[in-house]
Amino acid sequence: MNTPEQKEEKPKKEKHGSFMKELMSGIIFSDVIILKNLWYIIFLTILGAYYIGNRFHAERITRESTRLSREVKDLKAEALSVSTHLMSVSRQSEVSRMISERGLGLEELRRPPYKLVVDK
């Protein structure tokens, strides 16, 4: 039979004082809030670091995309310019003028070319 003396008493958790005293000393923040939610705080810290890194990565991709868009625009303009120059240079009148300027001794055909047929 258990007597009141043999009854094991649970050690009572000593309070550090009133709520205001705990708040002013910082015990409430270190013991109650931070230690009980340590894994949640670690998770939020990792999530925040990932979010910041993702934002920097997205900004870098945006800058790269803008740079490449400008480069494509410049290359399109250059391709159009080269194409226009090639079209003007490859006209028959321009070709004959360039041949006569360089003195290559080539002449323009006056009659159409003909086909040679060899019988065996």
KOLKETI-422878 format. One record per residue: residue number from 0; x, y, z of N, C-alpha, C, O in turn. Coordinates in Angstrom, 3 decimals, m for minus. Layout:
// KOLKETI-422878
resi	n.X	n.Y	n.Z	ca.X	ca.Y	ca.Z	c.X	c.Y	c.Z	o.X	o.Y	o.Z
NUM	X	Y	Z	X	Y	Z	X	Y	Z	X	Y	Z
...
This chain:
// KOLKETI-422878
resi	n.X	n.Y	n.Z	ca.X	ca.Y	ca.Z	c.X	c.Y	c.Z	o.X	o.Y	o.Z
0	0.818	m1.168	0.000	0.000	0.000	0.000	0.867	1.238	0.000	1.933	1.299	0.613
1	0.386	2.161	m0.675	1.150	3.394	m0.794	0.735	4.373	0.286	m0.439	4.680	0.495
2	1.732	4.825	0.932	1.480	5.864	1.919	1.845	7.197	1.307	2.578	7.254	0.320
3	1.351	8.237	1.871	1.652	9.551	1.289	3.144	9.848	1.282	3.602	10.615	0.436
4	3.919	9.269	2.196	5.351	9.524	2.207	6.032	8.768	1.071	7.024	9.237	0.513
5	5.494	7.588	0.728	6.115	6.785	m0.304	5.725	7.257	m1.702	6.382	6.923	m2.688
6	4.676	8.017	m1.770	4.227	8.499	m3.062	5.326	9.372	m3.664	5.810	10.328	m3.059
7	5.687	8.996	m4.876	6.748	9.771	m5.534	6.151	11.067	m6.046	5.142	11.085	m6.751
8	6.786	12.104	m5.681	6.311	13.387	m6.151	7.102	13.781	m7.384	8.322	13.626	m7.436
9	6.407	14.279	m8.347	7.060	14.752	m9.562	7.737	16.075	m9.235	7.159	16.955	m8.596
10	8.963	16.186	m9.686	9.611	17.474	m9.437	8.919	18.555	m10.264	8.772	18.427	m11.479
11	8.514	19.581	m9.609	7.833	20.672	m10.288	8.853	21.526	m11.024	9.949	21.800	m10.536
12	8.455	21.921	m12.183	9.319	22.795	m12.963	9.234	24.180	m12.338	8.163	24.766	m12.181
13	10.391	24.657	m11.999	10.401	25.957	m11.352	10.183	27.043	m12.382	10.808	27.059	m13.442
14	9.303	27.927	m12.054	9.070	29.057	m12.937	10.144	30.094	m12.664	10.612	30.261	m11.538
15	10.511	30.771	m13.711	11.550	31.783	m13.582	11.000	33.114	m13.108	11.742	34.088	m12.974
16	9.748	33.155	m12.866	9.148	34.404	m12.393	7.941	34.733	m13.222	7.352	33.868	m13.870
17	7.596	35.938	m13.195	6.404	36.357	m13.925	6.710	36.468	m15.423	7.862	36.421	m15.854
18	5.660	36.611	m16.173	5.782	36.725	m17.626	6.618	37.943	m18.019	7.447	37.860	m18.925
19	6.409	39.042	m17.360	7.158	40.264	m17.684	8.633	40.103	m17.380	9.479	40.591	m18.130
20	8.952	39.420	m16.286	10.350	39.201	m15.928	11.024	38.305	m16.971	12.166	38.550	m17.359
21	10.310	37.263	m17.424	10.864	36.380	m18.464	11.030	37.122	m19.777	12.014	36.935	m20.493
22	10.075	37.950	m20.076	10.142	38.711	m21.316	11.317	39.678	m21.305	12.031	39.792	m22.301
23	11.525	40.369	m20.204	12.610	41.341	m20.107	13.979	40.674	m20.091	14.938	41.221	m20.634
24	14.080	39.508	m19.480	15.385	38.853	m19.390	15.734	38.086	m20.664	16.901	37.763	m20.885
25	14.750	37.791	m21.497	15.017	37.083	m22.736	14.864	35.587	m22.627	15.071	34.879	m23.613
26	14.512	35.086	m21.478	14.348	33.656	m21.283	13.200	33.130	m22.126	13.267	32.019	m22.653
27	12.171	33.907	m22.250	11.013	33.455	m23.023	11.382	33.253	m24.482	10.853	32.358	m25.141
28	12.282	34.076	m24.986	12.682	33.929	m26.383	13.626	32.749	m26.574	13.504	32.009	m27.551
29	14.555	32.570	m25.660	15.530	31.496	m25.837	14.951	30.134	m25.504	15.188	29.181	m26.247
30	14.221	30.006	m24.444	13.693	28.703	m24.029	12.386	28.364	m24.728	12.252	27.299	m25.331
31	11.454	29.248	m24.646	10.104	28.927	m25.081	9.978	28.956	m26.594	9.521	27.984	m27.195
32	10.364	30.023	m27.198	10.101	30.204	m28.626	11.153	29.511	m29.487	10.803	28.723	m30.365
33	12.406	29.783	m29.258	13.452	29.300	m30.149	13.714	27.813	m29.981	13.755	27.087	m30.974
34	13.889	27.351	m28.784	14.235	25.946	m28.589	13.105	24.997	m28.964	13.365	23.907	m29.475
35	11.866	25.384	m28.724	10.748	24.509	m29.071	10.499	24.465	m30.575	9.945	23.490	m31.082
36	10.897	25.496	m31.281	10.653	25.570	m32.721	11.949	25.565	m33.526	12.001	26.146	m34.610
37	12.982	24.927	m33.020	14.296	24.973	m33.664	14.268	24.380	m35.068	14.828	24.975	m35.988
38	13.634	23.227	m35.261	13.607	22.599	m36.586	12.797	23.430	m37.574	13.138	23.508	m38.754
39	11.742	24.038	m37.097	10.938	24.902	m37.961	11.747	26.136	m38.381	11.674	26.561	m39.534
40	12.500	26.697	m37.471	13.341	27.868	m37.781	14.431	27.482	m38.771	14.728	28.245	m39.691
41	15.030	26.309	m38.595	16.050	25.833	m39.547	15.427	25.649	m40.925	16.015	26.042	m41.933
42	14.229	25.046	m40.972	13.532	24.858	m42.243	13.255	26.195	m42.920	13.474	26.338	m44.123
43	12.776	27.171	m42.159	12.490	28.487	m42.734	13.758	29.177	m43.225	13.732	29.871	m44.242
44	14.865	28.991	m42.511	16.134	29.582	m42.933	16.598	28.979	m44.255	17.021	29.702	m45.157
45	16.518	27.656	m44.367	16.918	26.989	m45.616	15.994	27.408	m46.751	16.452	27.664	m47.865
46	14.701	27.480	m46.474	13.739	27.899	m47.489	14.004	29.339	m47.938	13.907	29.640	m49.127
47	14.332	30.213	m47.016	14.652	31.603	m47.361	15.917	31.704	m48.198	15.971	32.477	m49.154
48	16.945	30.919	m47.841	18.189	30.933	m48.623	17.928	30.420	m50.035	18.462	30.961	m51.003
49	17.108	29.379	m50.155	16.762	28.848	m51.478	15.996	29.894	m52.287	16.249	30.061	m53.480
50	15.085	30.582	m51.660	14.290	31.617	m52.329	15.190	32.746	m52.836	15.028	33.208	m53.965
51	16.125	33.184	m52.016	17.051	34.246	m52.419	17.929	33.778	m53.569	18.136	34.516	m54.532
52	18.445	32.559	m53.475	19.269	32.018	m54.557	18.488	31.872	m55.850	19.014	32.137	m56.931
53	17.251	31.456	m55.746	16.403	31.312	m56.931	16.150	32.666	m57.580	16.108	32.775	m58.805
54	15.983	33.691	m56.761	15.761	35.037	m57.299	17.000	35.537	m58.050	16.880	36.097	m59.140
55	18.178	35.337	m57.475	19.408	35.741	m58.159	19.581	34.976	m59.462	20.003	35.545	m60.469
56	19.256	33.693	m59.445	19.358	32.876	m60.649	18.402	33.392	m61.726	18.780	33.477	m62.895
57	17.191	33.730	m61.354	16.204	34.250	m62.308	16.647	35.595	m62.877	16.463	35.849	m64.067
58	17.222	36.452	m62.052	17.721	37.738	m62.548	18.864	37.543	m63.527	18.945	38.245	m64.535
59	19.754	36.591	m63.238	20.872	36.317	m64.143	20.351	35.802	m65.488	20.860	36.190	m66.540
60	19.348	34.938	m65.456	18.774	34.415	m66.693	18.101	35.541	m67.475	18.194	35.583	m68.701
61	17.427	36.450	m66.782	16.771	37.576	m67.439	17.795	38.491	m68.108	17.596	38.930	m69.241
62	18.890	38.777	m67.402	19.945	39.612	m67.999	20.551	38.935	m69.220	20.785	39.587	m70.237
63	20.805	37.635	m69.130	21.371	36.881	m70.253	20.406	36.884	m71.440	20.830	37.037	m72.586
64	19.123	36.718	m71.169	18.111	36.723	m72.229	18.049	38.090	m72.915	17.934	38.166	m74.139
65	18.123	39.153	m72.140	18.112	40.501	m72.704	19.340	40.735	m73.573	19.246	41.313	m74.657
66	20.498	40.280	m73.087	21.739	40.444	m73.857	21.662	39.670	m75.165	22.050	40.181	m76.215
67	21.160	38.439	m75.105	21.053	37.633	m76.315	20.027	38.206	m77.286	20.207	38.116	m78.500
68	18.962	38.790	m76.770	17.960	39.421	m77.644	18.570	40.594	m78.399	18.339	40.764	m79.596
69	19.355	41.404	m77.682	20.035	42.528	m78.356	21.013	42.017	m79.403	21.109	42.587	m80.489
70	21.739	40.950	m79.089	22.710	40.395	m80.026	22.002	39.846	m81.265	22.479	40.044	m82.382
71	20.879	39.164	m81.084	20.116	38.642	m82.218	19.604	39.784	m83.079	19.637	39.697	m84.307
72	19.137	40.837	m82.458	18.644	41.996	m83.204	19.767	42.609	m84.041	19.561	42.942	m85.208
73	20.957	42.758	m83.447	22.102	43.300	m84.185	22.514	42.380	m85.329	22.828	42.852	m86.422
74	22.515	41.068	m85.085	22.897	40.125	m86.129	21.876	40.094	m87.264	22.252	39.919	m88.423
75	20.592	40.260	m86.951	19.572	40.324	m88.001	19.798	41.546	m88.881	19.699	41.464	m90.105
76	20.102	42.682	m88.252	20.367	43.897	m89.022	21.604	43.714	m89.902	21.615	44.133	m91.059
77	22.638	43.092	m89.354	23.855	42.854	m90.134	23.584	41.881	m91.282	24.088	42.083	m92.387
78	22.797	40.829	m91.040	22.470	39.861	m92.090	21.676	40.533	m93.208	21.907	40.260	m94.386
79	20.752	41.402	m92.844	19.981	42.123	m93.847	20.887	43.028	m94.675	20.730	43.122	m95.892
80	21.820	43.685	m94.026	22.758	44.561	m94.726	23.638	43.769	m95.692	23.835	44.184	m96.834
81	24.161	42.645	m95.243	25.020	41.810	m96.091	24.213	41.240	m97.258	24.704	41.184	m98.385
82	22.988	40.821	m96.992	22.140	40.277	m98.044	21.839	41.328	m99.106	21.870	41.031	m100.301
83	21.552	42.543	m98.682	21.291	43.633	m99.623	22.524	43.927	m100.456	22.417	44.125	m101.667
84	23.683	43.959	m99.838	24.935	44.210	m100.551	25.207	43.095	m101.566	25.609	43.366	m102.698
85	24.989	41.856	m101.162	25.209	40.716	m102.060	24.251	40.770	m103.246	24.645	40.470	m104.373
86	23.007	41.145	m103.006	22.042	41.257	m104.099	22.463	42.333	m105.091	22.337	42.142	m106.301
87	22.962	43.463	m104.591	23.361	44.545	m105.502	24.640	44.192	m106.252	24.795	44.579	m107.410
88	25.548	43.476	m105.627	26.812	43.116	m106.268	26.616	42.000	m107.292	27.356	41.937	m108.275
89	25.643	41.124	m107.086	25.476	39.973	m107.974	24.604	40.272	m109.196	24.348	39.364	m109.987
90	24.145	41.497	m109.374	23.415	41.845	m110.594	24.358	41.763	m111.794	25.563	41.985	m111.673
91	23.789	41.444	m112.941	24.618	41.236	m114.137	25.373	42.501	m114.521	26.536	42.426	m114.919
92	24.742	43.643	m114.409	25.410	44.888	m114.781	26.584	45.172	m113.839	27.629	45.653	m114.278
93	26.411	44.873	m112.532	27.495	45.092	m111.564	28.646	44.132	m111.817	29.811	44.517	m111.726
94	28.325	42.883	m112.135	29.376	41.890	m112.403	30.194	42.309	m113.612	31.424	42.264	m113.569
95	29.531	42.718	m114.694	30.272	43.138	m115.889	31.100	44.391	m115.606	32.218	44.510	m116.109
96	30.582	45.317	m114.820	31.342	46.525	m114.469	32.582	46.165	m113.650	33.656	46.715	m113.895
97	32.454	45.253	m112.679	33.588	44.859	m111.848	34.631	44.105	m112.663	35.825	44.240	m112.398
98	34.209	43.314	m113.647	35.154	42.583	m114.505	35.950	43.567	m115.346	37.163	43.422	m115.499
99	35.262	44.576	m115.896	35.976	45.562	m116.725	36.907	46.430	m115.876	37.970	46.824	m116.355
100	36.535	46.740	m114.625	37.395	47.547	m113.747	38.672	46.793	m113.399	39.749	47.387	m113.343
101	38.562	45.510	m113.170	39.725	44.715	m112.750	40.538	44.219	m113.945	41.626	43.674	m113.759
102	40.047	44.390	m115.132	40.788	44.011	m116.331	41.033	42.518	m116.430	42.157	42.096	m116.703
103	40.031	41.731	m116.219	40.180	40.275	m116.261	40.141	39.734	m117.689	40.531	38.588	m117.915
104	39.688	40.515	m118.640	39.651	40.085	m120.030	38.514	39.137	m120.342	38.581	38.410	m121.333
105	37.496	39.119	m119.546	36.326	38.277	m119.801	35.296	39.087	m120.575	35.178	40.299	m120.394
106	34.554	38.404	m121.439	33.522	39.073	m122.226	32.177	38.442	m121.943	32.079	37.281	m121.544
107	31.152	39.230	m122.159	29.792	38.745	m122.000	29.397	38.022	m123.289	29.729	38.481	m124.382
108	28.694	36.902	m123.167	28.265	36.152	m124.345	27.208	36.935	m125.114	26.319	37.548	m124.523
109	27.316	36.906	m126.433	26.342	37.600	m127.266	25.250	36.638	m127.736	24.140	37.067	m128.048
110	25.555	35.357	m127.788	24.572	34.363	m128.181	24.463	33.325	m127.074	25.396	33.180	m126.283
111	23.363	32.606	m126.994	23.180	31.640	m125.919	24.136	30.457	m126.034	24.568	30.126	m127.138
112	24.468	29.828	m124.942	25.370	28.676	m124.990	24.685	27.496	m125.676	23.457	27.415	m125.717
113	25.486	26.594	m126.208	24.921	25.433	m126.877	25.477	24.176	m126.245	26.500	24.199	m125.560
114	24.789	23.091	m126.487	25.093	21.814	m125.857	25.843	20.940	m126.843	25.432	20.819	m127.997
115	26.934	20.332	m126.411	27.698	19.395	m127.239	27.194	17.980	m126.987	27.068	17.544	m125.843
116	26.917	17.293	m128.045	26.444	15.926	m127.935	27.456	15.039	m128.647	27.767	15.280	m129.814
117	27.971	14.026	m127.977	28.957	13.120	m128.555	28.301	11.763	m128.749	27.748	11.191	m127.810
118	28.368	11.246	m129.988	27.824	9.921	m130.288	28.901	8.890	m130.065	30.060	9.136	m130.400
119	28.567	7.770	m129.522	29.545	6.708	m129.327	29.420	5.661	m130.366	30.171	4.686	m130.354
